[in-house]
Amino acid sequence: MSKSKALIIATLALGVTSGVNAQQPPPAPPPLPQAPSMTFFVTGAGLGKGADLGGIEGADQHCQTLAQRHGAGGKTWRAYLSTQEAAGKPAVNARDRIGNGPWQNFKGQVVATSLDDLHSDNNKLGFDNSLSERGQFIPGVGFAPNRHDVLTGSTPEGRSFPPGEDRTCRNWTSSTQGPAMVGHIDRKGGQDTVAQRSWNSSHPSRGPDGGCSQSDLRSTGGDGLFYCFATQ
């Protein structure tokens, strides 16, 4: 075989090999962490529209979707959110829609044994245990950015506020009219007061858009996150 013919064959073979290599599929992404026994989490991300969650039904669906991704979708999930009486519809209390407990986080740590325990000083919620659906900590006081504000629209007892003074951004349908009552995921604040230590009822959101836009929530230490509980 002549040198020129051998060079042509080698070049063609190299081209075929390069073509095969170029068409190889990308490596598969790592599997998502799974926690089928999880019955409580904080949403690692909101829906991106501030406190407009598509109503309480949209929030429930977000909980269900996130749980499904991590092996816990076989349960019925509900967002810990209250709504206020409006347009002829009765108020809804967050505590009345999440079952009776007990609830455990991604790591299997029990955060509350019952509704009464959840709404008492005995619950185990806080920075260490109020984990996301991926088992991650939510950055709070001392972190940049601070994302510890969590939407609840609720009193410390887990009930709705009376009509007349909005605390739910129009029952979770508005990013411009509000505000919304929030709790502190890490149970910390700038001042060590009872309100600052509340996991579900610390202060109303604030901002030029009524405290309901994504930028409003971020400006005061939030990101449109909320709690999700399995009803068992």
N, CA, C and O of each residue as an XYZ file, in Angstrom:
928
protein
N       0.853     -1.192      0.000
C       0.000      0.000      0.000
C       0.890      1.243      0.000
O       1.857      1.322      0.757
N       0.556      2.210     -0.853
C       1.354      3.428     -0.933
C       1.147      4.280      0.306
O       0.133      4.172      0.995
N       2.128      5.130      0.573
C       2.022      6.012      1.732
C       0.838      6.954      1.624
O       0.189      7.259      2.625
N       0.557      7.411      0.430
C      -0.563      8.347      0.249
C      -1.899      7.673      0.518
O      -2.797      8.269      1.113
N      -2.025      6.399      0.066
C      -3.289      5.687      0.296
C      -3.466      5.398      1.786
O      -4.576      5.512      2.306
N      -2.405      5.033      2.468
C      -2.485      4.763      3.899
C      -2.870      6.021      4.675
O      -3.627      5.958      5.644
N      -2.344      7.150      4.241
C      -2.681      8.400      4.908
C      -4.152      8.735      4.737
O      -4.794      9.219      5.669
N      -4.689      8.479      3.551
C      -6.118      8.742      3.296
C      -6.996      7.860      4.181
O      -7.972      8.332      4.764
N      -6.638      6.552      4.281
C      -7.429      5.621      5.093
C      -7.386      6.020      6.565
O      -8.401      5.978      7.259
N      -6.193      6.410      7.037
C      -6.063      6.821      8.434
C      -6.873      8.073      8.727
O      -7.477      8.205      9.792
N      -6.878      8.991      7.765
C      -7.636     10.226      7.945
C      -9.125      9.952      8.002
O      -9.837     10.529      8.824
N      -9.605      9.058      7.115
C     -11.032      8.705      7.112
C     -11.425      8.017      8.424
O     -12.483      8.287      8.992
N     -10.546      7.120      8.890
C     -10.846      6.423     10.148
C     -10.912      7.384     11.309
O     -11.766      7.261     12.187
N      -9.996      8.354     11.308
C     -10.011      9.352     12.366
C     -11.290     10.173     12.324
O     -11.853     10.508     13.367
N     -11.747     10.497     11.124
C     -12.980     11.270     10.971
C     -14.176     10.511     11.475
O     -15.052     11.084     12.122
N     -14.226      9.177     11.175
C     -15.345      8.362     11.643
C     -15.340      8.286     13.166
O     -16.378      8.427     13.813
N     -14.145      8.061     13.728
C     -14.036      7.966     15.185
C     -14.427      9.268     15.852
O     -15.126      9.270     16.866
N     -13.969     10.392     15.276
C     -14.312     11.693     15.843
C     -15.799     11.941     15.773
O     -16.388     12.503     16.696
N     -16.414     11.518     14.668
C     -17.850     11.703     14.517
C     -18.628     10.928     15.551
O     -19.616     11.417     16.099
N     -18.166      9.679     15.824
C     -18.836      8.863     16.824
C     -18.714      9.509     18.202
O     -19.678      9.573     18.965
N     -17.496      9.988     18.502
C     -17.287     10.619     19.791
C     -18.136     11.874     19.947
O     -18.655     12.149     21.029
N     -18.275     12.634     18.862
C     -19.022     13.885     18.931
C     -20.505     13.650     19.184
O     -21.197     14.526     19.703
N     -20.997     12.453     18.813
C     -22.418     12.178     18.943
C     -22.771     11.444     20.230
O     -23.926     11.074     20.438
N     -21.786     11.234     21.089
C     -22.084     10.566     22.348
C     -23.003     11.422     23.208
O     -22.785     12.630     23.309
N     -24.026     10.835     23.834
C     -24.935     11.635     24.677
C     -24.202     12.151     25.908
O     -23.232     11.542     26.360
N     -24.662     13.268     26.445
C     -24.035     13.806     27.665
C     -24.274     12.863     28.835
O     -25.248     12.110     28.840
N     -23.405     12.901     29.808
C     -23.595     12.011     30.969
C     -24.903     12.322     31.685
O     -25.348     13.469     31.730
N     -25.507     11.282     32.241
C     -26.772     11.457     32.946
C     -26.556     12.304     34.197
O     -25.533     12.166     34.867
N     -27.510     13.180     34.519
C     -27.378     13.985     35.743
C     -27.442     13.087     36.964
O     -28.036     12.011     36.907
N     -26.845     13.506     38.059
C     -26.905     12.680     39.271
C     -28.349     12.527     39.741
O     -29.155     13.441     39.566
N     -28.679     11.401     40.326
C     -30.065     11.205     40.788
C     -30.429     12.202     41.872
O     -29.588     12.599     42.679
N     -31.701     12.604     41.879
C     -32.178     13.521     42.901
C     -32.207     12.811     44.252
O     -32.506     11.618     44.316
N     -31.902     13.524     45.322
C     -31.985     12.901     46.653
C     -33.420     12.479     46.944
O     -34.369     13.190     46.613
N     -33.562     11.336     47.553
C     -34.887     10.783     47.811
C     -35.140     10.666     49.315
O     -34.239     10.344     50.089
N     -36.376     10.932     49.704
C     -36.775     10.817     51.113
C     -38.241     10.428     51.173
O     -39.086     11.261     51.502
N     -38.563      9.163     50.856
C     -39.972      8.761     50.811
C     -40.714      8.892     52.126
O     -41.942      8.982     52.124
N     -40.006      8.906     53.261
C     -40.687      9.016     54.552
C     -40.892     10.461     54.991
O     -41.483     10.710     56.042
N     -40.414     11.412     54.200
C     -40.565     12.841     54.534
C     -42.035     13.236     54.553
O     -42.803     12.871     53.662
N     -42.418     13.996     55.593
C     -43.798     14.485     55.686
C     -43.860     15.989     55.951
O     -44.932     16.537     56.206
N     -42.705     16.651     55.890
C     -42.641     18.097     56.103
C     -41.414     18.651     55.392
O     -40.345     18.040     55.410
N     -41.577     19.805     54.769
C     -40.427     20.518     54.223
C     -40.783     21.975     53.969
O     -41.954     22.354     53.954
N     -39.754     22.779     53.770
C     -39.899     24.152     53.302
C     -39.581     24.146     51.818
O     -38.600     23.527     51.404
N     -40.379     24.814     51.017
C     -40.081     24.838     49.584
C     -38.715     25.476     49.351
O     -38.459     26.589     49.810
N     -37.849     24.778     48.644
C     -36.529     25.321     48.364
C     -36.580     26.529     47.456
O     -35.657     27.344     47.449
N     -37.655     26.653     46.688
C     -37.882     27.815     45.821
C     -39.372     28.088     45.783
O     -40.192     27.181     45.925
N     -39.706     29.351     45.588
C     -41.109     29.707     45.432
C     -41.526     29.545     43.983
O     -40.860     28.853     43.212
N     -42.619     30.177     43.615
C     -43.130     30.083     42.248
C     -42.668     31.240     41.375
O     -43.012     31.304     40.194
N     -41.893     32.152     41.947
C     -41.295     33.225     41.157
C     -42.157     34.445     40.959
O     -41.729     35.397     40.307
N     -43.364     34.448     41.503
C     -44.259     35.596     41.351
C     -44.609     36.192     42.705
O     -45.722     36.675     42.912
N     -43.657     36.157     43.620
C     -43.915     36.695     44.941
C     -44.964     35.885     45.674
O     -44.889     34.658     45.730
N     -45.950     36.584     46.241
C     -47.008     35.915     46.984
C     -48.183     35.490     46.103
O     -49.172     34.955     46.604
N     -48.080     35.722     44.811
C     -49.082     35.191     43.878
C     -48.719     33.737     43.605
O     -47.843     33.437     42.793
N     -49.406     32.853     44.296
C     -49.118     31.423     44.204
C     -50.136     30.675     43.355
O     -50.138     29.445     43.307
N     -51.003     31.432     42.684
C     -52.096     30.785     41.977
C     -53.172     30.320     42.932
O     -53.845     29.317     42.694
N     -53.329     31.075     44.037
C     -54.286     30.677     45.064
C     -53.720     29.557     45.914
O     -52.612     29.077     45.678
N     -54.480     29.157     46.887
C     -54.018     28.101     47.776
C     -53.882     26.770     47.038
O     -53.082     25.916     47.419
N     -54.679     26.606     45.969
C     -54.589     25.376     45.170
C     -53.253     25.302     44.433
O     -52.653     24.232     44.327
N     -52.791     26.449     43.923
C     -51.504     26.471     43.255
C     -50.366     26.155     44.203
O     -49.406     25.480     43.829
N     -50.471     26.642     45.429
C     -49.452     26.348     46.436
C     -49.444     24.857     46.778
O     -48.379     24.252     46.898
N     -50.632     24.267     46.936
C     -50.712     22.832     47.200
C     -50.057     22.030     46.086
O     -49.340     21.065     46.348
N     -50.302     22.425     44.852
C     -49.732     21.700     43.725
C     -48.217     21.792     43.714
O     -47.533     20.828     43.370
N     -47.690     22.956     44.091
C     -46.235     23.120     44.160
C     -45.657     22.168     45.208
O     -44.629     21.533     44.971
N     -46.311     22.067     46.358
C     -45.874     21.112     47.383
C     -45.869     19.691     46.838
O     -44.909     18.945     47.030
N     -46.944     19.328     46.161
C     -47.070     17.967     45.633
C     -45.994     17.676     44.606
O     -45.415     16.590     44.603
N     -45.721     18.636     43.734
C     -44.709     18.453     42.690
C     -43.323     18.277     43.286
O     -42.582     17.385     42.874
N     -42.967     19.105     44.239
C     -41.646     19.008     44.862
C     -41.501     17.685     45.612
O     -40.450     17.047     45.549
N     -42.544     17.275     46.314
C     -42.494     16.006     47.032
C     -42.335     14.842     46.061
O     -41.588     13.902     46.333
N     -43.029     14.900     44.943
C     -42.955     13.839     43.942
C     -41.535     13.654     43.424
O     -41.094     12.526     43.205
N     -40.831     14.739     43.230
C     -39.456     14.674     42.708
C     -38.513     13.961     43.666
O     -37.458     13.476     43.258
N     -38.885     13.898     44.923
C     -37.971     13.344     45.922
C     -38.545     12.120     46.623
O     -38.207     11.821     47.769
N     -39.424     11.416     45.905
C     -39.883     10.118     46.364
C     -40.974     10.131     47.387
O     -41.312      9.083     47.936
N     -41.553     11.312     47.671
C     -42.596     11.394     48.696
C     -43.936     11.817     48.106
O     -44.789     12.349     48.817
N     -44.120     11.587     46.830
C     -45.339     12.034     46.156
C     -46.544     11.153     46.377
O     -47.639     11.488     45.925
N     -46.375     10.019     47.070
C     -47.502      9.137     47.320
C     -48.424      9.626     48.417
O     -49.454      9.008     48.689
N     -48.063     10.728     49.047
C     -48.886     11.314     50.103
C     -49.643     12.524     49.563
O     -49.323     13.029     48.486
N     -50.631     12.983     50.296
C     -51.348     14.211     49.952
C     -50.687     15.361     50.683
O     -50.621     15.368     51.912
N     -50.194     16.340     49.927
C     -49.450     17.459     50.494
C     -50.280     18.726     50.464
O     -51.024     18.980     49.517
N     -50.139     19.518     51.518
C     -50.853     20.785     51.622
C     -49.890     21.883     52.078
O     -49.012     21.661     52.912
N     -50.082     23.066     51.507
C     -49.303     24.229     51.920
C     -49.853     24.761     53.240
O     -51.066     24.814     53.441
N     -48.956     25.151     54.130
C     -49.368     25.741     55.394
C     -49.663     27.218     55.135
O     -48.809     28.083     55.328
N     -50.886     27.481     54.698
C     -51.334     28.834     54.366
C     -52.778     29.009     54.821
O     -53.608     28.115     54.658
N     -53.058     30.155     55.384
C     -54.444     30.515     55.693
C     -54.969     31.436     54.603
O     -54.193     32.108     53.923
N     -56.285     31.465     54.437
C     -56.929     32.457     53.573
C     -57.960     33.204     54.407
O     -58.416     32.713     55.440
N     -58.321     34.396     53.944
C     -59.281     35.224     54.660
C     -60.629     35.230     53.956
O     -60.714     35.010     52.748
N     -61.666     35.481     54.716
C     -63.005     35.552     54.153
C     -63.048     36.633     53.078
O     -62.630     37.766     53.315
N     -63.552     36.283     51.899
C     -63.609     37.241     50.786
C     -64.525     36.703     49.702
O     -64.582     35.497     49.459
N     -65.238     37.611     49.056
C     -66.105     37.272     47.912
C     -67.061     36.133     48.235
O     -67.310     35.263     47.401
N     -67.591     36.144     49.448
C     -68.553     35.122     49.832
C     -67.955     33.786     50.206
O     -68.693     32.852     50.521
N     -66.630     33.668     50.181
C     -65.985     32.414     50.540
C     -65.466     32.502     51.973
O     -64.905     33.523     52.370
N     -65.651     31.436     52.745
C     -65.214     31.474     54.142
C     -63.698     31.434     54.256
O     -63.002     31.026     53.327
N     -63.205     31.858     55.397
C     -61.771     31.795     55.677
C     -61.335     30.342     55.840
O     -62.140     29.463     56.147
N     -60.053     30.115     55.628
C     -59.452     28.791     55.819
C     -58.268     28.943     56.763
O     -57.421     29.815     56.570
N     -58.210     28.101     57.774
C     -57.100     28.115     58.714
C     -56.009     27.148     58.269
O     -56.294     26.002     57.921
N     -54.773     27.605     58.282
C     -53.666     26.741     57.869
C     -53.628     25.451     58.680
O     -53.374     24.381     58.127
N     -53.875     25.540     59.961
C     -53.776     24.374     60.828
C     -54.834     23.318     60.525
O     -54.659     22.148     60.868
N     -55.917     23.719     59.891
C     -57.013     22.794     59.627
C     -56.823     21.990     58.339
O     -57.656     21.145     58.010
N     -55.745     22.246     57.614
C     -55.619     21.610     56.305
C     -54.401     20.708     56.173
O     -54.124     20.216     55.079
N     -53.655     20.475     57.271
C     -52.390     19.756     57.140
C     -52.378     18.409     57.864
O     -51.311     17.821     58.041
N     -53.532     17.916     58.281
C     -53.567     16.645     58.989
C     -53.279     16.810     60.467
O     -53.349     17.913     61.009
N     -52.952     15.694     61.118
C     -52.787     15.687     62.573
C     -51.384     15.345     63.044
O     -51.132     15.334     64.249
N     -50.455     15.062     62.121
C     -49.107     14.710     62.506
C     -49.005     13.241     62.901
O     -49.993     12.512     62.818
N     -47.828     12.798     63.327
C     -46.588     13.583     63.434
C     -45.979     13.876     62.070
O     -46.361     13.276     61.065
N     -45.020     14.813     62.048
C     -44.348     15.186     60.805
C     -42.845     15.110     60.977
O     -42.308     15.470     62.024
N     -42.171     14.637     59.940
C     -40.718     14.549     59.991
C     -40.117     15.128     58.726
O     -40.739     15.114     57.664
N     -38.897     15.639     58.849
C     -38.239     16.297     57.732
C     -37.497     15.306     56.848
O     -37.608     14.094     57.031
N     -36.753     15.820     55.905
C     -36.020     15.002     54.931
C     -35.115     13.980     55.612
O     -34.953     12.865     55.118
N     -34.528     14.357     56.741
C     -33.586     13.487     57.435
C     -34.255     12.560     58.451
O     -33.575     11.829     59.171
N     -35.583     12.591     58.507
C     -36.297     11.726     59.436
C     -36.436     12.283     60.823
O     -36.891     11.581     61.726
N     -36.054     13.536     61.023
C     -36.173     14.165     62.333
C     -37.614     14.637     62.542
O     -38.154     15.354     61.700
N     -38.231     14.248     63.637
C     -39.611     14.645     63.929
C     -39.620     16.104     64.365
O     -38.959     16.477     65.334
N     -40.381     16.933     63.634
C     -40.439     18.362     63.951
C     -41.638     18.703     64.829
O     -41.630     19.722     65.519
N     -42.661     17.866     64.808
C     -43.834     18.062     65.666
C     -44.624     16.768     65.695
O     -44.701     16.058     64.693
N     -45.209     16.461     66.840
C     -45.940     15.202     66.992
C     -47.430     15.336     66.745
O     -48.112     14.346     66.479
N     -47.943     16.569     66.834
C     -49.378     16.803     66.676
C     -49.609     18.272     66.357
O     -48.670     19.068     66.372
N     -50.853     18.633     66.070
C     -51.177     20.038     65.818
C     -50.890     20.903     67.038
O     -50.350     22.002     66.912
N     -51.247     20.416     68.204
C     -50.984     21.192     69.418
C     -49.485     21.351     69.639
O     -49.021     22.420     70.035
N     -48.734     20.294     69.385
C     -47.281     20.354     69.541
C     -46.673     21.328     68.527
O     -45.771     22.098     68.857
N     -47.172     21.282     67.300
C     -46.675     22.169     66.254
C     -46.855     23.630     66.630
O     -45.985     24.456     66.355
N     -47.988     23.954     67.264
C     -48.295     25.334     67.608
C     -47.952     25.647     69.063
O     -48.597     26.475     69.705
N     -46.937     24.978     69.561
C     -46.439     25.244     70.909
C     -44.943     25.524     70.837
O     -44.321     25.371     69.786
N     -44.379     25.934     71.961
C     -42.935     26.177     72.020
C     -42.135     24.884     71.989
O     -40.906     24.912     71.928
N     -42.826     23.756     72.030
C     -42.144     22.466     72.071
C     -41.742     21.955     70.692
O     -40.939     21.027     70.596
N     -42.286     22.541     69.615
C     -41.956     22.023     68.292
C     -40.460     22.186     68.016
O     -39.775     22.980     68.661
N     -39.977     21.418     67.049
C     -38.545     21.386     66.752
C     -38.210     22.149     65.473
O     -37.165     21.916     64.866
N     -39.081     23.049     65.067
C     -38.817     23.848     63.877
C     -37.705     24.856     64.160
O     -37.524     25.295     65.296
N     -36.974     25.212     63.125
C     -35.863     26.141     63.270
C     -34.835     25.877     62.190
O     -35.042     25.024     61.327
N     -33.738     26.596     62.229
C     -32.731     26.491     61.172
C     -32.269     25.055     60.939
O     -32.148     24.625     59.792
N     -32.011     24.312     62.009
C     -31.449     22.971     61.869
C     -32.419     21.951     61.306
O     -31.996     21.005     60.640
N     -33.704     22.118     61.555
C     -34.681     21.084     61.206
C     -35.676     21.479     60.128
O     -36.287     20.606     59.511
N     -35.856     22.777     59.884
C     -36.797     23.211     58.849
C     -36.084     23.184     57.504
O     -35.679     24.218     56.973
N     -35.943     21.985     56.972
C     -35.153     21.744     55.766
C     -36.018     21.788     54.520
O     -37.240     21.657     54.585
N     -35.363     21.974     53.392
C     -36.070     21.971     52.113
C     -36.397     20.540     51.695
O     -36.017     19.582     52.368
N     -37.104     20.410     50.581
C     -37.456     19.092     50.053
C     -36.217     18.299     49.612
O     -36.304     17.092     49.389
N     -35.075     18.965     49.488
C     -33.807     18.319     49.153
C     -32.942     18.071     50.387
O     -31.819     17.581     50.273
N     -33.469     18.412     51.569
C     -32.708     18.221     52.788
C     -31.699     19.316     53.050
O     -30.751     19.116     53.809
N     -31.887     20.478     52.431
C     -30.944     21.576     52.570
C     -31.432     22.607     53.580
O     -32.635     22.777     53.778
N     -30.478     23.297     54.220
C     -30.806     24.396     55.118
C     -31.307     25.592     54.313
O     -30.877     25.811     53.181
N     -32.215     26.361     54.902
C     -32.664     27.617     54.321
C     -31.841     28.741     54.957
O     -31.881     28.898     56.177
N     -31.102     29.521     54.177
C     -30.266     30.575     54.766
C     -31.100     31.620     55.496
O     -32.086     32.131     54.965
N     -30.690     31.925     56.715
C     -31.422     32.881     57.532
C     -30.545     34.011     58.009
O     -29.660     34.469     57.286
N     -30.787     34.462     59.222
C     -30.027     35.570     59.792
C     -28.540     35.209     59.822
O     -28.163     34.138     60.298
N     -27.696     36.120     59.306
C     -26.269     35.883     59.231
C     -25.798     35.415     57.884
O     -24.596     35.368     57.627
N     -26.753     35.058     56.993
C     -26.413     34.636     55.640
C     -26.730     35.761     54.654
O     -27.548     36.637     54.936
N     -26.078     35.723     53.511
C     -26.370     36.684     52.454
C     -26.566     35.904     51.142
O     -25.611     35.302     50.650
N     -27.785     35.900     50.562
C     -28.950     36.610     51.101
C     -29.651     35.833     52.222
O     -29.517     34.615     52.337
N     -30.382     36.556     53.022
C     -31.233     35.987     54.049
C     -32.579     35.650     53.411
O     -33.212     36.522     52.816
N     -33.027     34.390     53.528
C     -34.289     33.963     52.908
C     -35.247     33.398     53.950
O     -36.048     32.519     53.633
N     -35.177     33.890     55.199
C     -35.900     33.205     56.274
C     -37.374     33.560     56.385
O     -38.092     32.884     57.121
N     -37.865     34.585     55.693
C     -39.302     34.885     55.738
C     -40.085     33.820     54.980
O     -39.776     33.523     53.825
N     -41.092     33.248     55.621
C     -41.907     32.212     54.988
C     -43.364     32.649     55.007
O     -43.866     33.075     56.047
N     -44.037     32.553     53.891
C     -45.430     32.964     53.772
C     -46.337     32.023     54.571
O     -46.228     30.801     54.467
N     -47.231     32.613     55.369
C     -48.216     31.796     56.085
C     -49.602     32.435     56.105
O     -50.604     31.722     56.037
N     -49.682     33.757     56.197
C     -50.975     34.417     56.320
C     -51.704     34.048     57.591
O     -52.931     34.121     57.645
N     -50.966     33.651     58.618
C     -51.584     33.044     59.795
C     -51.222     33.736     61.105
O     -50.196     34.407     61.216
N     -52.083     33.552     62.078
C     -51.797     33.958     63.455
C     -50.856     32.916     64.075
O     -50.635     31.863     63.478
N     -50.300     33.193     65.259
C     -49.444     32.188     65.899
C     -50.139     30.849     66.139
O     -49.487     29.809     66.220
N     -51.473     30.885     66.254
C     -52.226     29.644     66.470
C     -52.520     28.907     65.166
O     -53.122     27.833     65.174
N     -52.091     29.488     64.048
C     -52.319     28.841     62.761
C     -53.682     29.127     62.165
O     -54.193     28.345     61.363
N     -54.273     30.251     62.556
C     -55.613     30.593     62.075
C     -55.558     31.824     61.173
O     -54.566     32.554     61.155
N     -56.626     32.039     60.436
C     -56.693     33.173     59.517
C     -56.944     34.468     60.280
O     -57.432     34.459     61.410
N     -56.605     35.563     59.648
C     -56.922     36.875     60.196
C     -58.344     37.261     59.783
O     -58.832     36.800     58.751
N     -59.010     38.101     60.576
C     -60.367     38.526     60.214
C     -60.352     39.336     58.930
O     -59.315     39.891     58.567
N     -61.476     39.416     58.236
C     -61.526     40.203     57.003
C     -61.345     41.686     57.291
O     -61.584     42.149     58.407
N     -60.928     42.412     56.287
C     -60.790     43.854     56.429
C     -59.363     44.332     56.324
O     -59.113     45.401     55.768
N     -58.423     43.568     56.840
C     -57.015     43.939     56.750
C     -56.266     42.757     56.142
O     -56.044     41.739     56.796
N     -55.886     42.913     54.889
C     -55.306     41.800     54.147
C     -53.996     41.339     54.766
O     -53.122     42.149     55.072
N     -53.872     40.034     54.944
C     -52.621     39.425     55.399
C     -52.247     38.232     54.521
O     -51.447     37.383     54.913
N     -52.845     38.182     53.316
C     -52.615     37.027     52.436
C     -52.392     37.413     50.976
O     -52.484     36.562     50.092
N     -52.097     38.697     50.712
C     -51.931     39.143     49.321
C     -53.084     38.640     48.446
O     -52.910     37.937     47.451
N     -54.277     39.055     48.895
C     -55.509     38.660     48.188
C     -55.632     37.148     48.054
O     -55.886     36.610     46.977
N     -55.445     36.488     49.186
C     -55.564     35.029     49.242
C     -54.653     34.342     48.232
O     -55.043     33.416     47.521
N     -53.409     34.847     48.206
C     -52.317     34.246     47.419
C     -52.563     34.303     45.918
O     -52.209     33.387     45.176
N     -53.185     35.413     45.484
C     -53.436     35.594     44.043
C     -52.827     36.881     43.506
O     -52.972     37.173     42.320
N     -52.143     37.664     44.353
C     -51.656     38.967     43.900
C     -50.180     39.166     44.244
O     -49.710     38.750     45.303
N     -49.463     39.811     43.327
C     -48.090     40.230     43.598
C     -48.000     41.746     43.743
O     -46.905     42.307     43.782
N     -49.167     42.410     43.823
C     -49.181     43.873     43.921
C     -50.055     44.405     45.050
O     -49.971     45.585     45.390
N     -50.888     43.556     45.634
C     -51.792     44.012     46.687
C     -51.645     43.104     47.900
O     -51.722     41.880     47.799
N     -51.432     43.736     49.048
C     -51.192     42.928     50.224
C     -51.199     43.739     51.500
O     -51.930     44.725     51.598
N     -50.417     43.356     52.460
C     -49.274     42.445     52.453
C     -49.639     41.018     52.855
O     -50.807     40.628     52.854
N     -48.599     40.251     53.201
C     -48.791     38.895     53.707
C     -48.095     38.750     55.053
O     -47.020     39.309     55.267
N     -48.709     38.000     55.953
C     -48.031     37.672     57.210
C     -47.001     36.581     56.929
O     -47.271     35.611     56.221
N     -45.814     36.767     57.505
C     -44.749     35.785     57.330
C     -44.219     35.340     58.688
O     -44.330     36.059     59.681
N     -43.649     34.156     58.711
C     -42.926     33.665     59.873
C     -41.441     33.634     59.563
O     -41.029     33.986     58.458
N     -40.631     33.214     60.533
C     -39.192     33.109     60.354
C     -38.775     31.638     60.417
O     -38.913     30.988     61.453
N     -38.275     31.136     59.320
C     -37.898     29.732     59.237
C     -36.852     29.369     60.285
O     -36.902     28.291     60.878
N     -35.899     30.283     60.510
C     -34.839     30.016     61.479
C     -35.186     30.460     62.893
O     -34.413     30.252     63.829
N     -36.364     31.077     63.040
C     -36.843     31.576     64.333
C     -35.879     32.577     64.953
O     -35.654     32.589     66.163
N     -35.314     33.418     64.084
C     -34.397     34.470     64.513
C     -34.766     35.775     63.828
O     -35.442     35.779     62.799
N     -34.313     36.894     64.413
C     -34.535     38.198     63.823
C     -33.531     39.190     64.354
O     -32.634     38.846     65.124
N     -33.695     40.421     63.932
C     -32.784     41.462     64.382
C     -32.885     41.726     65.866
O     -31.922     42.170     66.489
N     -34.051     41.454     66.440
C     -34.259     41.610     67.878
C     -34.821     40.306     68.427
O     -35.642     39.646     67.790
N     -34.375     39.958     69.590
C     -34.800     38.692     70.186
C     -36.135     38.873     70.899
O     -36.201     38.961     72.125
N     -37.200     38.925     70.093
C     -38.544     39.091     70.637
C     -39.369     37.851     70.322
O     -38.959     37.007     69.525
N     -40.529     37.748     70.951
C     -41.409     36.610     70.698
C     -41.774     36.550     69.227
O     -41.775     35.471     68.634
N     -42.085     37.694     68.628
C     -42.464     37.722     67.214
C     -41.315     37.261     66.329
O     -41.528     36.489     65.394
N     -40.108     37.719     66.609
C     -38.955     37.343     65.789
C     -38.668     35.851     65.869
O     -38.106     35.269     64.941
N     -39.054     35.238     66.974
C     -38.812     33.803     67.142
C     -39.965     32.954     66.608
O     -39.918     31.727     66.698
N     -40.987     33.585     66.061
C     -42.160     32.839     65.588
C     -41.898     32.204     64.232
O     -41.450     32.874     63.301
N     -42.171     30.944     64.125
C     -41.984     30.226     62.864
C     -43.102     30.518     61.862
O     -42.948     30.278     60.665
N     -44.247     31.045     62.368
C     -45.384     31.203     61.462
C     -46.060     32.571     61.494
O     -46.970     32.807     60.700
N     -45.651     33.485     62.384
C     -46.357     34.771     62.465
C     -45.446     35.839     63.065
O     -45.620     36.237     64.217
N     -44.474     36.300     62.278
C     -43.487     37.272     62.768
C     -43.856     38.711     62.449
O     -43.831     39.568     63.332
N     -44.202     38.986     61.183
C     -44.497     40.364     60.774
C     -45.114     40.355     59.374
O     -44.940     39.388     58.632
N     -45.833     41.419     59.004
C     -46.333     41.536     57.634
C     -45.176     41.858     56.675
O     -44.219     42.535     57.052
N     -45.274     41.376     55.463
C     -44.281     41.731     54.448
C     -44.414     43.208     54.103
O     -45.459     43.817     54.334
N     -43.350     43.778     53.550
C     -43.323     45.214     53.264
C     -42.726     45.465     51.882
O     -41.997     44.636     51.337
N     -43.064     46.653     51.322
C     -42.461     47.047     50.063
C     -43.383     47.894     49.229
O     -44.576     47.973     49.523
N     -42.863     48.537     48.184
C     -43.670     49.437     47.350
C     -44.790     48.737     46.597
O     -45.763     49.378     46.199
N     -44.663     47.426     46.396
C     -45.723     46.679     45.703
C     -46.659     46.007     46.697
O     -47.206     44.941     46.417
N     -46.842     46.623     47.849
C     -47.746     46.058     48.847
C     -47.144     44.934     49.653
O     -47.830     44.309     50.461
N     -45.852     44.665     49.440
C     -45.209     43.570     50.154
C     -45.456     42.225     49.522
O     -45.204     41.196     50.149
N     -45.947     42.204     48.283
C     -46.346     40.934     47.671
C     -45.527     40.529     46.452
O     -45.621     39.386     46.005
N     -44.734     41.432     45.909
C     -43.929     41.077     44.730
C     -42.695     40.292     45.166
O     -42.333     40.278     46.343
N     -42.060     39.643     44.197
C     -40.845     38.899     44.498
C     -39.757     39.829     45.044
O     -39.043     39.473     45.982
N     -39.636     41.007     44.460
C     -38.611     41.948     44.922
C     -38.931     42.464     46.324
O     -38.021     42.661     47.130
N     -40.216     42.685     46.625
C     -40.605     43.100     47.971
C     -40.215     42.035     48.994
O     -39.629     42.341     50.032
N     -40.544     40.794     48.692
C     -40.267     39.714     49.635
C     -38.763     39.545     49.845
O     -38.311     39.305     50.964
N     -38.004     39.668     48.783
C     -36.552     39.527     48.907
C     -35.934     40.680     49.683
O     -34.949     40.492     50.398
N     -36.503     41.864     49.548
C     -35.913     43.037     50.189
C     -36.015     42.979     51.711
O     -35.266     43.664     52.409
N     -36.929     42.173     52.226
C     -37.098     42.092     53.682
C     -36.706     40.723     54.231
O     -37.051     40.389     55.364
N     -35.987     39.930     53.437
C     -35.475     38.661     53.947
C     -36.295     37.446     53.573
O     -36.348     36.477     54.331
N     -36.931     37.479     52.422
C     -37.723     36.332     51.994
C     -37.472     35.980     50.541
O     -36.593     36.551     49.895
N     -38.254     35.029     50.028
C     -38.116     34.623     48.630
C     -39.373     33.924     48.130
O     -39.333     33.194     47.140
N     -40.496     34.153     48.824
C     -41.733     33.493     48.401
C     -41.813     32.031     48.789
O     -42.524     31.260     48.145
N     -41.092     31.633     49.837
C     -41.103     30.243     50.290
C     -42.294     29.992     51.203
O     -42.859     30.929     51.768
N     -42.677     28.717     51.348
C     -43.738     28.360     52.287
C     -43.548     26.929     52.767
O     -42.790     26.153     52.185
N     -44.254     26.599     53.841
C     -44.167     25.265     54.439
C     -45.107     24.300     53.714
O     -46.177     24.686     53.244
N     -44.680     23.036     53.634
C     -45.516     21.973     53.095
C     -45.595     20.820     54.107
O     -44.580     20.399     54.661
N     -46.800     20.325     54.336
C     -47.030     19.216     55.265
C     -47.824     18.133     54.552
O     -48.724     18.425     53.765
N     -47.484     16.884     54.832
C     -48.288     15.761     54.347
C     -49.427     15.524     55.333
O     -49.228     15.536     56.548
N     -50.611     15.312     54.794
C     -51.782     15.130     55.662
C     -51.864     13.717     56.231
O     -52.775     13.412     57.000
N     -50.931     12.865     55.864
C     -50.901     11.459     56.320
C     -52.052     10.715     55.676
O     -52.225      9.520     55.913
